[in-house]
């Protein structure tokens, strides 16, 4: 009898021991699973927060890279703001038709303006040229917050600014350093541009009517000093050189600058776009 009781007790203790072992295994498995889930959640949350913050910051920087006024530029290879300057890279190819494009180019069109003396043959330095528009590669570095420079540096030959369509702007002088005359205007196409005789670099000396055809007071572009250029009309009135200062501009509110800014105007009379020099400090242009 005693042996039977002892045997039963031993069996009971064995069963209790096995039950406790099974419970311990279940608790351990649950803990390991919970730890794995917590670690995964922590890693995932951290990664999501880091990636999200990075993407958002990058997107914000990209969105803010070009201020609204510079969004008006088109037909350029690249444009971006870095520090206090906007960088504009352009191949200087007009987006409008011209008799100076090669005849097999889709933008070639015979001259249809009102100058009966128009010719694609250019005389310069005692030589004659029949230039065609050719791609250039200019990079403009222009201040985005221009301020007046009382020294008013003179403009130089070659590009002094850039139009919204990526075409470069020259001053009021020809290659010989004299003010433009009928000789140059007889070689100006229907949108008031022409190429240089030797390189085919297209440019405007006077109002680019392609950009003012729908609004004669529209923003045209910027000079190297960062001040904008507008068409010849302001508040419904056509302006002439006599209405402007010696640098061919004045300070007034514009659509893009409602608080007012110094700006140049293209006019139908000399010096057309710029007068005695830059109102501000010019940036640079490289080729």
C-alpha positions in Angstrom: 0.0 0.0 0.0 2.8 2.4 0.9 4.5 1.6 -2.3 1.4 2.5 -4.3 1.0 5.8 -2.5 4.7 6.7 -3.1 4.3 5.7 -6.8 1.2 7.9 -7.2 3.0 10.9 -5.6 6.0 10.5 -7.8 3.8 10.5 -10.9 2.0 13.6 -9.7 5.3 15.5 -9.1 6.5 14.4 -12.6 3.4 15.7 -14.2 3.6 19.0 -12.3 7.3 19.4 -13.3 6.5 18.8 -17.0 3.6 21.3 -16.9 5.9 24.0 -15.4 8.5 23.3 -18.1 6.0 23.7 -20.8 4.8 27.0 -19.3 8.3 28.3 -19.1 8.8 27.5 -22.8 5.7 29.4 -23.7 6.7 32.5 -21.7 10.2 32.4 -23.2 8.8 32.2 -26.8 6.4 35.0 -26.1 9.2 37.2 -24.7 11.4 36.5 -27.7 8.6 37.3 -30.1 7.8 40.5 -28.3 11.4 41.6 -28.3 11.7 40.9 -32.0 8.5 42.9 -32.7 9.7 45.8 -30.6 13.2 45.8 -32.2 11.6 45.7 -35.7 9.2 48.5 -34.8 12.0 50.6 -33.5 14.1 50.1 -36.5 11.3 50.6 -38.9 10.1 53.7 -37.1 13.6 55.2 -37.0 14.2 54.4 -40.7 10.9 55.9 -41.7 11.4 59.0 -39.7 15.0 59.5 -41.1 14.0 58.7 -44.6 10.9 60.9 -44.4 12.8 63.8 -43.0 15.5 63.5 -45.6 13.0 63.3 -48.5 10.9 66.2 -47.2 14.0 68.4 -46.7 15.2 67.6 -50.2 11.9 68.3 -51.7 11.6 71.6 -49.8 15.1 72.6 -51.0 14.2 71.7 -54.6 10.9 73.6 -54.4 12.7 76.6 -53.0 15.7 76.4 -55.3 14.1 78.7 -58.0 12.3 81.7 -56.8 9.1 82.6 -58.7 10.6 85.4 -60.7 13.3 83.1 -62.2 10.6 80.6 -63.1 9.9 82.9 -66.1 13.0 81.7 -67.8 12.6 78.9 -70.4 14.5 77.5 -73.3 17.7 77.3 -71.2 19.8 74.3 -70.4 19.9 74.8 -66.6 19.0 77.3 -64.0 19.5 77.2 -60.2 20.1 79.4 -57.2 23.2 79.0 -55.1 24.0 81.4 -52.3 23.3 85.0 -53.5 23.3 84.2 -57.2 21.2 82.6 -59.9 23.1 80.6 -62.4 21.7 80.4 -65.9 23.2 78.1 -68.6 22.0 78.7 -72.1 22.9 77.6 -75.6 21.6 80.9 -76.9 19.3 79.5 -79.5 16.2 81.6 -80.1 12.9 79.8 -79.8 11.4 81.9 -82.6 11.8 81.8 -86.4 14.6 83.7 -88.0 16.0 84.1 -91.5 19.4 83.6 -89.9 18.7 79.9 -89.1 20.0 77.4 -91.7 17.3 76.8 -94.3 17.0 73.1 -93.3 16.3 74.1 -89.6 12.7 73.9 -88.5 12.9 77.4 -87.2 14.1 78.9 -90.4 11.7 81.4 -92.0 12.2 84.1 -94.6 12.2 87.7 -93.2 8.7 89.1 -93.1 9.3 92.4 -91.3 8.8 95.9 -92.6 12.5 96.8 -93.4 12.8 96.8 -97.2 16.6 96.9 -96.8 16.9 93.7 -94.7 19.7 91.4 -95.6 21.3 88.3 -94.1 24.7 89.5 -95.4 26.6 91.4 -92.7 29.4 93.8 -93.4 31.9 94.2 -90.6 35.5 95.5 -90.6 35.4 95.8 -94.4 34.5 92.2 -94.8 31.2 90.5 -95.7 29.7 87.6 -93.9 26.6 85.4 -94.3 26.4 84.0 -90.8 23.9 81.4 -89.5 22.7 81.0 -86.0 24.9 78.5 -84.1 24.7 77.1 -80.6 26.8 78.8 -77.9 27.4 77.8 -74.3 27.0 80.7 -71.8 26.7 80.5 -68.1 25.4 83.7 -66.4 26.0 84.3 -62.7 23.6 87.0 -61.6 22.9 88.5 -58.1 19.4 87.7 -56.9 19.3 90.6 -54.5 20.7 93.5 -56.6 21.6 96.8 -55.0 22.7 100.1 -56.5 26.5 100.5 -57.1 27.2 104.2 -57.3 30.3 103.6 -59.4 27.9 102.4 -62.2 30.4 100.2 -64.1 30.3 100.5 -67.8 29.0 97.6 -69.9 31.4 95.7 -72.2 31.1 94.2 -75.6 29.4 90.8 -75.7 26.7 89.6 -73.4 25.5 92.1 -70.7 22.3 90.3 -69.8 20.0 87.4 -70.8 16.4 87.4 -72.0 13.8 85.1 -70.7 14.1 82.8 -73.7 17.8 82.2 -73.1 19.0 84.7 -75.8 21.9 86.9 -74.8 21.5 90.7 -74.7 24.2 93.1 -76.0 24.6 96.8 -75.4 24.0 99.7 -77.8 27.4 99.5 -79.6 28.5 97.5 -82.6 31.8 95.6 -82.9 33.6 98.8 -83.7 32.4 100.5 -80.5 30.1 103.0 -82.1 26.4 103.3 -81.5 24.2 101.1 -83.7 23.0 102.5 -87.0 21.1 101.4 -90.0 23.9 99.1 -91.1 23.2 96.9 -88.1 19.4 97.3 -88.3 19.4 96.2 -91.9 20.7 92.9 -90.5 18.1 92.5 -87.8 15.4 89.9 -88.2 11.7 90.2 -87.6 12.2 89.8 -83.8 15.0 92.3 -83.5 18.0 89.9 -83.2 20.9 88.8 -85.4 24.0 86.6 -85.1 27.6 87.7 -84.8 29.5 87.6 -88.1 32.2 85.2 -87.0 30.6 82.8 -84.4 26.9 82.9 -85.2 26.1 83.8 -81.6 22.5 85.2 -81.7 21.7 88.3 -79.6 19.4 91.3 -79.1 20.6 94.9 -78.9 17.0 96.3 -78.8 13.6 95.2 -77.7 13.0 91.5 -78.4 9.6 91.8 -79.8 9.0 88.0 -79.6 8.8 88.5 -75.8 6.7 91.6 -75.9 4.3 90.6 -78.7 1.4 89.9 -76.3 2.3 92.5 -73.7 4.5 95.5 -74.6 5.2 96.1 -70.9 6.2 92.5 -70.1 9.4 91.3 -68.3 12.0 90.7 -70.9 15.0 89.5 -68.9 17.8 90.7 -66.6 21.1 92.5 -67.0 24.2 91.1 -65.3 23.6 93.3 -62.3 20.4 91.5 -61.4 18.0 94.3 -62.2 15.1 93.4 -64.5 14.4 94.7 -68.0 10.8 95.5 -69.1 9.2 96.4 -72.4 8.5 100.0 -73.5 5.1 100.3 -72.0 4.3 101.0 -68.3 0.8 101.5 -67.0 -0.5 101.9 -70.5 2.0 104.6 -71.5 4.9 104.1 -73.9 8.2 105.2 -72.5 11.1 106.8 -74.3 14.7 107.4 -73.3 13.8 110.9 -72.1 11.5 109.4 -69.5 14.3 107.4 -68.0 17.6 108.1 -66.2 21.1 108.0 -67.7 21.2 104.2 -67.2 17.9 103.8 -69.0 15.8 102.9 -66.0 13.9 104.1 -63.0 12.3 102.7 -59.8 8.7 101.8 -59.8 6.4 98.9 -58.9 6.0 96.1 -61.4 4.0 92.9 -61.6 6.9 90.8 -60.4 8.0 93.4 -57.8 4.9 95.0 -56.4 6.9 96.8 -53.7 9.0 98.5 -56.4 12.4 97.9 -57.8 14.9 99.7 -60.1 14.5 98.3 -63.6 15.5 99.0 -67.2 13.1 99.6 -70.1 13.6 98.7 -73.7 12.6 101.7 -75.8 12.3 102.4 -79.5 15.0 105.1 -79.4 18.7 104.9 -78.5 20.3 103.6 -76.4 17.4 101.1 -76.5 18.0 98.9 -73.4 20.9 100.3 -71.4 22.5 103.7 -71.0 25.7 104.7 -69.4 26.3 101.4 -67.5 25.0 99.0 -64.9 22.8 100.4 -62.1 24.1 97.6 -59.8 27.2 95.5 -59.5 27.3 93.0 -62.4 27.8 89.3 -62.0 29.8 87.3 -64.5 29.2 85.5 -67.8 31.5 82.7 -69.1 31.6 80.7 -72.3 
